[in-house]
Amino acid sequence: MEFHTYMQLIADDINILNPVVARAVKAREAGPIAEIAGRCAALGAAAIDVNPGPGSRDRRDTMSFCLQAVQAGTDLPVYLDSSEPDMLWQGIEQCAGQAVINGFSLEPAKVETILPLAVRHRLPVVGFLLRPNGHVPASAEERLQIASDLLDVSTRAGLDPADLIIDPVLAPLSWNDGTAQAASVLETIRMLPELCGTRVRTLVGLSNLTSGVKHPAAPMLEAMYLARLAEAGLSHALINMRRSQAVACARFCSVIDGNQPFSWAEFERYLT
């Protein structure tokens, strides 16, 4: 994967929690999903995250259906978002273009089942900085130690270190230590290049910041935090492309970081 000098947006709109997607999946109607994917591409997404939710006996082809629908709307790379190896395998089999596995952690079952998929198919994979029991670490220091362990485990498994995308795992602000967690994620992103001795691909799920909250200030806070993430060196932001403030913020950051010409007219599309 090419390493850009500015932050890339990964659209997380194709998610089973999106009512439009849920209805389309239930009815097996590809049109609404293809339309969402095309809209995300038009708004500047660099890739589309495909999260069909948990698999079940009567929905075992859901990943394949969602992926085919997305590919009908855009040829952007896709992030196959599932914790279930069978669903990830379905996605890999159906993917017509570039794919990324999203993702695995140090939880033994995921190291044993998901990481080998990335190695076998030579695909980039997102690695979550979670404790082996699946819990979120408390500090930047602990996140960095987990990052070192994750890099060691993935390298020993045969993964090219350049194919590891590190997700420091953003916690909701509503947690008792929510603001400390947000600060820890920023510090982790800043310190990872020094830890790894090279530039590192990083990804943050921005919607986690305000997860479960419908406060009118939530979109503004996401946009403000995204600017801090860009400053810290984040390379990939998993983002709801309907959050126009955050998308506009990301675009403005890329204009500055990429030393691109500025145009007021370009930002008019984010006003609606």
N, C-alpha and C positions, 0 to 999 in steps of 0.2 A: 504494500500500500504506500502511496506517495505521501510524504509528510509535508503538509502545507504550512506556510508561515502564519496563517490566520485560522481562526476557529471555524470548524465545519459544523453544520447543523444536521442532526439526524432526526427526522420527523417521527414522533411517537404517536401519531394520530390513528394508525391502524392497530387499535387496541380493543380487546373485547369489552372493556369498560366504556368505550364510546358507544352510545345507544345506536347510532347509525350502523356501526360495524356489527354490533350484536344482532341487530335485526337482519342485516345482510347475510351474516353467517348462518343464522337459523333458517332463513328462506333459501339459502344457497343462490343469492343474487349477486353476481360479481360487479354489476354496474356501479353501485354506490361506493364500493371499495376502490374501484379503478378511478372513479371521479375524485375521491379524496387524495389518492396517490398523485394524480396529475396536478391537483391544486397545490399540494405540498411542493412538488417539483417547481411549479411556476413561482412559488414564494421564495425559492432559493435553497431548498433542502439539498444536501449532498448525497443523502441516502435515506432509505425508508426502513424504519424498525417495524417488523411484523410480529405482533404478539397476539396469537389467537386464543390465549387462555389455556387452562388445563385440558389435557386430552381426556377422552373417555371412549368407551367401546363404540358408541354410536356416533362419535365425532372424530374418529381416528385419522380422517383425512382432512381435518380442518386446516392444518398448516398448509397442505398442498393447495387447498381451495383458495385460502387467503393470498398465498404467494402468486398463484396464477392470476388472481384478480388484480393484484398490485402491478404485476408485469404487463397487464393489459393497459394500464394507465401511464406507466413510465418505465424507462429502461435504467433507472438509477440503481446503484448497488443496494442490497437489502441486508438488514441485520435480522437474523433468525433468533427471535427472542422467546426462549422457553427453557425451563429447567428439566424438561423431559427428553432424554436421548432419542426416543422413537420419533417425536415430533421434529426434532432437529434433523434427524436423518431424512425424514420426509421432505423437509425444506431443502436440504442439500441436493436430494435427487431431482427436485422440481426446479431448482434455480437455474435460470438461463444465463445469468451474468455473474457479477462478483457478489460473493456472500461473506458475511461475518457472523460468527457464532456469538450469541449474547445470552449467557456466558457461563462461567464456572467460578468456583471459589476453592478454598482449601478444605471444604467439606469432603470427606473421603469418597463418598458416592459420586460426587461430581468430578473429582480428580480421576476416578476410575472409569467413568463412562463418557463424560462430555469432552474432557481434554483430549482423549485419544481420537475423537471425531475430527477435531481441528488438526491434529498431527497427521492423521491418515489422509485427509483431503487437502492438506496444506492450505488451511484457511486461517485468517486472522481470528482471534478470539478475545472477548472481553473477560478480564479477570477481576472479580470483586474482592476488595480488601475487607473480607469478613473473617472472623475467627473460625477455626475448624468446626465449631458448634453452630455456626451460622449467625452469631451475634455481631452487632456493629461494634467496632473498637471504640475506645473512649478518647483517644488522643492522637495527635499527629505522629508521635513517637511510635505508638503501637501500630498505626497504619503503615508506617515505613518499614517496620520489622516484618509485617505480614507481606508487604510488597516484595521484600527481599526473599522471603520464603516462597512466595508465588512464582517469582522469576526462577528460582532454583528448581522448583518442582516441574515447571513447564519446560525448562531447558533440558532437564534430565529425561523428560518424556519425549524429547525430540522436536519440540516447537522452536522455530526460529524466534529469537528474542524480539525481532522487529515486528513479529506478528502478534505480540501481546499488547492489548489495549487495557490500561489499568483504570478501573473505576473505584475511586476512594470511598464510595457509598455515602451519599448525602442523606442526612436524617431530617425529619420534619422540624420546623421551628417550634412546633407545639410541644416537643419533648421538653422535659425539665432542663436538659442541657442542650437544647436546640441551637442556641446562638454559639455556644462553645463548639458544638459539632460543625457548624458552618465555618467557623474560623479554622478548625482542624483540617477540614477538606482543602481550604485555600493553602494552608501551610504545607500540606502533603504534596499538592501539585507543584508548589514552588521547589520543594526539596527533592522530588523524585529524580530529576536529571543528575543531581550530584550523587545520589545513592547509586544510580545505575551507570553512571559514567558516560551517558549519552542522552540525546533527546529521547523523550518518552511520549508515546501516545497515551492520552488520558481522556476519559469520558465521564460526564456527570449527568445523571437524570434530573433535570431542573425541576420537574413537577413534584419531586419528593419534598422540596423545600416547603411547599404549602399543601401537602397532601392532606385530604380530608377537610380542607377549609374552603369556604366559599365567600370569604370576606372580600369586599370590593378593593381592598389594598393589595390583594394577593398578586395580581398581574404586575403591578408596579414593583413589588418587592422582588419578584422573579427577575424582572429586567435589571434592577439595580444589582442583584447578586450576580447575574450573568456577566455584567461589566467587570465585577471583581474577579470572576473566574477567568475571563479573557486576559486580564492584567496578570494573573498568576501563571498564565501559560497553558490554559486548557486547550486541547486540540479538537475535541469533539463534544458537542452539547446535544444531549437527547432532549428534544423540546417539542411541546405542543405548538404546531405551526399556526394554530388559531389564536395564540397569545401574541397579538400584533406588537405590543410594546417590547416584549422580549425579542421577537424576531427582528424588529427595527434596531434594537440595541446591538444585536449580533451583527447585523449588516453594517452598522456604523463602525463597530470595532474592526471588522474585516477591511473596511475602507482605509482606516488609519493604519492598521498593522500591515496591510498589503501595499501601502503607499499609493492608493488608487485615487483617481479624480473624484471629487465630490459633486453631486447633483441634487438639488432640492427636489426636483421632479421625481427622482427615483424613490423618495420616501413617501410620496403621496399615497402609494398603494397600501401603506401600513396604517392609514388614518381611518379605515373603515373596519 
